[in-house]
């Protein structure tokens, strides 16, 4: 298992702890998500998912999974292990079968991130997606220009301030060192 695949597996657990996916081994990602956003914000996110309407939950899950797919493609190389993990994320989402099929198809051709701020609205989940983006970028030991640009563009799209985006980046770097 390469470093990018290992990072994605850890984040699968983190997403399980937040309510984005279900049934995944959450232990690996539990501390990670709390480290990045803090235990209080993580609890707020879980509460938000428990109180949200089914359509809101579905919207947020789909958008978060689409971001994960795009992150995996940021370095322009998608290994078979990464594709398998993306499918695992999709299948653990609890989304209906048609939506899951569409998302699995998107692992071959990344989905549009158009209107992402309208679809991924939960602020804590936005921050976690940024952290995941940066961990995946660092996973192979080098940051490509495309990965750096993707991170900055994602922060802008998700309306996360430059200061907070930098703090998230530094938190991920500290955790990995």
N, C-alpha and C positions, 0 to 999 in steps of 0.2 A: 504494500500500500504506500503510495507516494505521499509527500507532505501535504499537497493540496487535497487529496482524498481524505487524509486523516483530519485535516482542518474541517472539511465539510461534514465528516462523521461527527465530530465534536459539536458542530453547530446544529446538526440534526437533533441532538439532545437538547441544545439550548432552545430551539424552536418548540420542542415538545414541552418544555417547562413553561413556555409562554402561552400555549394553547393553539399555536399555528398548526402543529402536527400532533398526532396521537399515536401511542403504542411504540414509540421509539425508545431506545435506551437513553434516558434523560440524564443519567448520572454524570456523564462526561461533560455535558453542557450546562448543568445546573449552576455550578460555581462561576462559570464563564459569564453567563448572562447577568448574574448578580454583580460580578466584578465590574462589568462595563457600565451598567446603568444604576446599580445599587439595589439592595433588597427591597426597599420601599417602592421604587418605580416598577420593579418586576412584579410585586404584589398588585400594584395598580393595574398593570397590563393584564394580569390573570383575572382580576375583578372585572375589567372592561370587557374581556372576552366572555365572561360568565353572564354579564348583563346585556350584551349587545343582541340585536335581532339576528336571526339566521342569515338574512341578506347582508347585514353589516359584517358578520363573521366571515361569510363566504367571500365578500369583496376584499377584505383585508388579507385573507389567506391566499387568494389568487394573486393579488399584487405582490405579496411577500415572496411567493414561490417564483413568480416571474422575475423578480429582482435576483433571487438566488440563481436562476438559470442564466441571466445576463452576466452575473459575476463569474460564473464558471467559464463563460465565453470571453471574458475581458482580455485574457492573454492570447486569444485566438486559437487555443488548442484545448480540445475537450477529450480527455482520455476516457477509455471504456469504463474505468472504475468510477470516474466522476459522473458519467452518464447514468450508471447504475445507481449511484447515490441520489442523483436528481430524481430518478424514478421512485426511489424509496421515499423521498420527501413527498412526492406527489401522492403516492399510495397511502402514506400515513396521514394525509391531510384531512380525511373524512369528508372530502368533497364528493359530489355526485359523480357517477361513472362517466358521463359525457364530459364534464369539466376535467376530470382526471385524464381522459383520453386526449383532450385538447392540450393539456399541460405536458403530457408525455410527448406528444408531437412537437411541442415547442422545444424539447431538448435536442431536436435535430435542426431547428430553425428558430432562433430566439424570438420571443414575442415582442410586440411593441411596448415601449414604456411610455407611450403617449398618455397624457392625463394621469400620470402616476400620483401626483399630489392629491388628486381627487379620489383615488382608489386606495392608496395606502395613507390613511389619515391619522392613525394612532401614533402619537409622538414617541412613545417609548419603543414601539416596534420599528419606527423609522430609524431611531438611534441604533437599535440592534442590527438592522440591516446594513447600516454603515460600518459597524464593527465587523460584521461578517465579511463585507467587501474588502476591508483592509487586511483581515487575517488571511483571506484567500490570496490576495495580492502578494503577501509576504511568504506564503507557504513554500514556495520553491527557492527562497533565499535571495531573490532578486525582484525588484519592482520595475516593471516595464513602463514606458511612458503611457501606453494605452491604459494600463491598470491605474496609474496615478491620475490620469485624466478622467477615467471612469469614476473614480472615487470622488474627485472634486465635482464632477457633473452630477453625480448621484446626490451629494450633499446639497447642491443647489436645487435640484428637482424636489428633494424632500424637505426643503426649506429649513435645513439645519444650519445654524449660523457657522461662519468660518471658525470662530473660537471653539464652539462645541465640537465641530467636525475634527478640529486639530486635537482637542482633548481626547476624543474617542480614538483617534489614530495613535496618540501617545499611550493610552491605556492598553491598547492591543499590543503595541511594541513592548511595553514593560512586561506584560503577561508572557510574551513569547521569549523574553530574554532571561 
